[in-house]
Amino acid sequence: MSEPLKIAVAGLGTVGAGLVRLISERSEDLEIRAGRAIEITAVSARDRTAERGIDIAPYAWHDDPLHLAVLDDIDVVVELIGGSDGIAKTLTEAAFENGKHVVTANKALVAHHGLGLAHKAEAAGVSFSYEAAVAGGIPIIKSLREGLAGNSLHRVYGILNGTCNYILTAMSEQGREFEDVLAECQKLGYAEADPSFDIDGIDAAHKLAILASVAFGGEVNFDAVHVEGIRHISPMDMQFAEELGYRIKLLGIASIRADGLEQRVHPCMVPVDTPIAHVSGSLNAVVADGDFVGTIVQEGPGAGAGPTASAVAADIIDIARGLRVPTFGVPAGQLKAIAPVPMQRHTGAYYIRLMVVDKPGVLADITAVLRDHAVSMESVLQRTRDPGEPVPVVMTVHEAEEASMTGALEEIAAIGAIVETPRMIRIESL
Ligand SMILES: NC(=O)c1ccc[n+]([C@@H]2O[C@H](COP(=O)([O-])OP(=O)(O)OC[C@H]3O[C@@H](n4cnc5c(N)ncnc54)[C@H](OP(=O)(O)O)[C@@H]3O)[C@@H](O)[C@H]2O)c1
């Protein structure tokens, strides 16, 4: 057998402790699979005395994670601290400068600095691996970069944030309000005290930018992702969606069009008979469309100690086996700068909900605005009339350009009988 692969783990929180447990419990199998032993030799976190449910006594402790990058006997630095900048980035760069491979679960780091770091890793002749950064336990990076390498992919999309999917599932199945389910998630520890990264779509956008780069061979371009979260989704919209034959999901969708790359994260109405409509709770799913393979769907746990450690371990095993794949599937210098398609040029079908004080002629005013913006209506639902009370008017419209739709909604919002901001949810034909 070859020399053991020696690794240093920076960050011993949910993922770091999970990885330590996985490597210590499965060391014999890992050695057989990798063809050499995988040994943790050094670790770093902030608090040496914290109770973590793992025994860190066998490993050299370093208060400063940067020390891990310069240790002579280390082959791989595993960055499990988090954050797009600061120590995570400094440590990653220092590891490359010292000829160490880096494995990370840090989507913010890869989404913001992936291209530069890929260049640095390549220059140093080492791997930069991040399977755990996207969709947790689902081996989607490996699928896209290796398993589907023979294809030209034209679209990749998925449910990329388990917290949002959990909230939307509970709202849909139990008719509960967003704030109520979010508070429960925070109590159970599923959502952070500051949940904005999850519920405002930023976490999903990080993952989508990474997926798009690997799928299409483009430079990671997080700034070009159109991002909306789920705060404005209401049980009433859930109910109407169900009546119309849809479920509401927060999707990340990246697609190649004739005029460039569209990347968007927002709530979508998806037909109830598509696989993605049935991905419930905190699960993730990713769908890829390729020219030769057709459509591939993968579903699984997107977060948590076990699934994330599983993905980190897979990257470490690849390094131990000597498998080297370019960071984003093609050499960093050959990644294309694909023109971003602005959201205003998106075309699709839409659901609109208006709260209307029922007066004669209102519907005619609304349809006139839609007509003036070249938006053609598909269906209208109007509910109970309590005299004087606003009633929901729900419309679906045929495929239209986003710019026309937003223009029409601005004008509709100004009609006197419309009492709340109009709600718009895009309908995806998947
Ligand atoms: N949790 C998940 O399910 C999940 C899933 C996919 C990806 N990820 C990614 O995995 C990474 C880690 O997430 P996590 O959930 O494991 O985070 P976490 O539980 O908050 O753990 C972070 C760890 O980093 C350590 N740390 C923080 N600042 C440090 C510093 N300046 N120097 C040394 N150590 C420092 C902390 O030390 P102390 O313990 O001493 O405070 C802690 O052990 C993040 O990039 C996250 O986005 C997480």
PDBQT file of the ligand as one rigid body, heavy atoms in Angstrom, charges set to zero:
ROOT
HETATM    1  N1  LIG A 501     -24.282  22.368   8.146  1.00  0.00    +0.000 N 
HETATM    2  C1  LIG A 501     -24.594  21.853   6.965  1.00  0.00    +0.000 C 
HETATM    3  O1  LIG A 501     -25.519  21.046   6.856  1.00  0.00    +0.000 OA
HETATM    4  C2  LIG A 501     -23.823  22.238   5.743  1.00  0.00    +0.000 A 
HETATM    5  C3  LIG A 501     -24.192  21.668   4.506  1.00  0.00    +0.000 A 
HETATM    6  C4  LIG A 501     -23.453  21.977   3.363  1.00  0.00    +0.000 A 
HETATM    7  C5  LIG A 501     -22.392  22.863   3.474  1.00  0.00    +0.000 A 
HETATM    8  N2  LIG A 501     -22.083  23.421   4.682  1.00  0.00    +0.000 N 
HETATM    9  C6  LIG A 501     -20.943  24.340   4.730  1.00  0.00    +0.000 C 
HETATM   10  O2  LIG A 501     -19.944  23.757   5.556  1.00  0.00    +0.000 OA
HETATM   11  C7  LIG A 501     -19.210  24.790   6.216  1.00  0.00    +0.000 C 
HETATM   12  C8  LIG A 501     -19.251  24.547   7.725  1.00  0.00    +0.000 C 
HETATM   13  O3  LIG A 501     -20.603  24.575   8.140  1.00  0.00    +0.000 OA
HETATM   14  P1  LIG A 501     -21.061  24.058   9.591  1.00  0.00    +0.000 P 
HETATM   15  O4  LIG A 501     -22.535  23.975   9.537  1.00  0.00    +0.000 OA
HETATM   16  O5  LIG A 501     -20.268  22.873   9.995  1.00  0.00    +0.000 OA
HETATM   17  O6  LIG A 501     -20.645  25.344  10.469  1.00  0.00    +0.000 OA
HETATM   18  P2  LIG A 501     -20.512  25.427  12.050  1.00  0.00    +0.000 P 
HETATM   19  O7  LIG A 501     -21.246  24.305  12.710  1.00  0.00    +0.000 OA
HETATM   20  O8  LIG A 501     -20.834  26.822  12.418  1.00  0.00    +0.000 OA
HETATM   21  O9  LIG A 501     -18.954  25.162  12.297  1.00  0.00    +0.000 OA
HETATM   22  C9  LIG A 501     -17.976  26.090  11.960  1.00  0.00    +0.000 C 
HETATM   23  C10 LIG A 501     -16.674  25.665  12.600  1.00  0.00    +0.000 C 
HETATM   24  O10 LIG A 501     -15.669  26.607  12.233  1.00  0.00    +0.000 OA
HETATM   25  C11 LIG A 501     -14.953  26.964  13.405  1.00  0.00    +0.000 C 
HETATM   26  N3  LIG A 501     -14.449  28.336  13.228  1.00  0.00    +0.000 N 
HETATM   27  C12 LIG A 501     -15.144  29.464  13.006  1.00  0.00    +0.000 A 
HETATM   28  N4  LIG A 501     -14.316  30.511  12.880  1.00  0.00    +0.000 NA
HETATM   29  C13 LIG A 501     -13.073  30.034  13.056  1.00  0.00    +0.000 A 
HETATM   30  C14 LIG A 501     -11.797  30.606  13.057  1.00  0.00    +0.000 A 
HETATM   31  N5  LIG A 501     -11.615  31.913  12.869  1.00  0.00    +0.000 N 
HETATM   32  N6  LIG A 501     -10.746  29.798  13.278  1.00  0.00    +0.000 NA
HETATM   33  C15 LIG A 501     -10.898  28.469  13.466  1.00  0.00    +0.000 A 
HETATM   34  N7  LIG A 501     -12.079  27.862  13.465  1.00  0.00    +0.000 NA
HETATM   35  C16 LIG A 501     -13.159  28.632  13.249  1.00  0.00    +0.000 A 
HETATM   36  C17 LIG A 501     -15.927  26.869  14.553  1.00  0.00    +0.000 C 
HETATM   37  O11 LIG A 501     -15.209  26.689  15.752  1.00  0.00    +0.000 OA
HETATM   38  P3  LIG A 501     -15.938  26.442  17.183  1.00  0.00    +0.000 P 
HETATM   39  O12 LIG A 501     -16.684  25.147  17.032  1.00  0.00    +0.000 OA
HETATM   40  O13 LIG A 501     -14.828  26.330  18.148  1.00  0.00    +0.000 OA
HETATM   41  O14 LIG A 501     -16.834  27.616  17.381  1.00  0.00    +0.000 OA
HETATM   42  C18 LIG A 501     -16.722  25.623  14.139  1.00  0.00    +0.000 C 
HETATM   43  O15 LIG A 501     -16.088  24.463  14.591  1.00  0.00    +0.000 OA
HETATM   44  C19 LIG A 501     -19.857  26.105   5.764  1.00  0.00    +0.000 C 
HETATM   45  O16 LIG A 501     -19.150  26.612   4.655  1.00  0.00    +0.000 OA
HETATM   46  C20 LIG A 501     -21.247  25.679   5.337  1.00  0.00    +0.000 C 
HETATM   47  O17 LIG A 501     -21.806  26.548   4.375  1.00  0.00    +0.000 OA
HETATM   48  C21 LIG A 501     -22.769  23.131   5.804  1.00  0.00    +0.000 A 
ENDROOT
TORSDOF 0
